[in-house]
Amino acid sequence: MIDLIKISNFKSISDEELKIKPMTILTGTNSSGKSTLVQSILLMSYYAKQNSSLEEIILKIDNFEDIRNFYMKDDLSIIKTTYKNIEFELKCSINKSWEFSVNSPDLIFEENLFYISSNRIGQEDISRYGKSKFGINGEYAFGYFDNNKNDKIDIVIAEAYGTTLRDQLLFWINKTLDLNLELITQKISNENLSVKYKIDDFSNPISTYNVGSGVSYAIRILIIGLSLKKGDIFVIENPEIHLHPKAIANLMKFFVFLASNGVQVIIETHSEHIIDKLRHEVLINKINKEKTVIYYRKDDKSKFEEININEDGRFVDSIGEIKKFPTGFFDANLKDLMELM
């Protein structure tokens, strides 16, 4: 897992040093720099392991003039991550492309990092198999499921009927979406497969377009999460898209389940339901408070503000003192309601 990340002169981030926990949440206003932090992690994974599944993203941020800090205008961008007390470093200057180095040649950045963007694919009755496992938009998730649905997986919940990917997915669809729904896939060719949903044991499979798009978004996330192993890193942008509040909270239970079983989960979100559910999961001891951290950024000139959660589910600072969440997030709806009263 990533323990620490240091960023200098990278897009909107001038100089930051952030501890990364098993459950890390990034939030803040639009265009405040949350995605920049995510991109720095993806860059490190790409150059450390030549993670080809991320190439589409890396090509968009591989030019120094595009990634140098807006305000500092220095001639060098640096990203450092710490793993097992070993520092990995990426440098990019005005005259050179990214250069990767590690101060221990015997150690490799060995975990697998999996990323799903906010532009993920929704409903589709015909899906594709892919060279990468899942694709950055989840476009190959159904194909991966079809190839591996009968395989036993590493991280399982005991309440499910069995330990295969299919069994565990069936359980989490019901738990997350409150739907008695099964994903049905069938190979059509070496490139394509059919995708349908079955609502109950007696009905015929139906088109994915007969079910809300949020269902397909969530199922892709569940497939990826269930396919991970202890030590893997899962980066998710805006998991709340097209989901109602209860489903968002239930999906957060799934992320906590992964983090409690050794997967590092990094979530970029605008949803108060994600954060509130994490507080509740800490309160009921589903995850240790020491394994969680929230970072909030007000705008692209501000520092990331570290927010922790105590055993009572309350927000605290780095030394455990009770603190309020930054204004403009939880209080946005409250202000509107006050005007209506």
HELIX and SHEET records of a PDB file:
HELIX    1   1 LYS A   34  LYS A   49  1                                  16    
HELIX    2   2 SER A   52  LEU A   54  5                                   3    
HELIX    3   3 GLU A   55  ILE A   58  1                                   4    
HELIX    4   4 LEU A   59  ILE A   61  5                                   3    
HELIX    5   5 PHE A   64  ILE A   67  1                                   4    
HELIX    6   6 ALA A  141  ASN A  148  1                                   8    
HELIX    7   7 LEU A  165  LEU A  177  1                                  13    
HELIX    8   8 THR A  208  ASN A  210  5                                   3    
HELIX    9   9 SER A  213  LEU A  226  1                                  14    
HELIX   10  10 PRO A  245  SER A  260  1                                  16    
HELIX   11  11 GLU A  272  LEU A  283  1                                  12    
HELIX   12  12 LYS A  289  LYS A  291  5                                   3    
HELIX   13  13 ALA A  332  LEU A  340  1                                   9    
SHEET    1   A 5 ILE A  13  LYS A  19  0                                        
SHEET    2   A 5 LEU A   4  PHE A  10 -1                                        
SHEET    3   A 5 LEU A  76  TYR A  83 -1                                        
SHEET    4   A 5 ILE A  86  SER A  93 -1                                        
SHEET    5   A 5 GLU A  99  VAL A 102 -1                                        
SHEET    1   B 7 LEU A 113  ILE A 116  0                                        
SHEET    2   B 7 ILE A 233  GLU A 237  1                                        
SHEET    3   B 7 GLN A 264  GLU A 268  1                                        
SHEET    4   B 7 MET A  23  GLY A  28  1                                        
SHEET    5   B 7 THR A 292  ARG A 297  1                                        
SHEET    6   B 7 GLU A 305  ILE A 309 -1                                        
SHEET    7   B 7 PHE A 315  VAL A 316 -1                                        
SHEET    1   C 3 ILE A 126  ARG A 128  0                                        
SHEET    2   C 3 ASN A 192  LYS A 198 -1                                        
SHEET    3   C 3 GLU A 182  LYS A 187 -1                                        
SHEET    1   D 3 ILE A 126  ARG A 128  0                                        
SHEET    2   D 3 ASN A 192  LYS A 198 -1                                        
SHEET    3   D 3 ILE A 206  SER A 207 -1                                        
END                                                                             
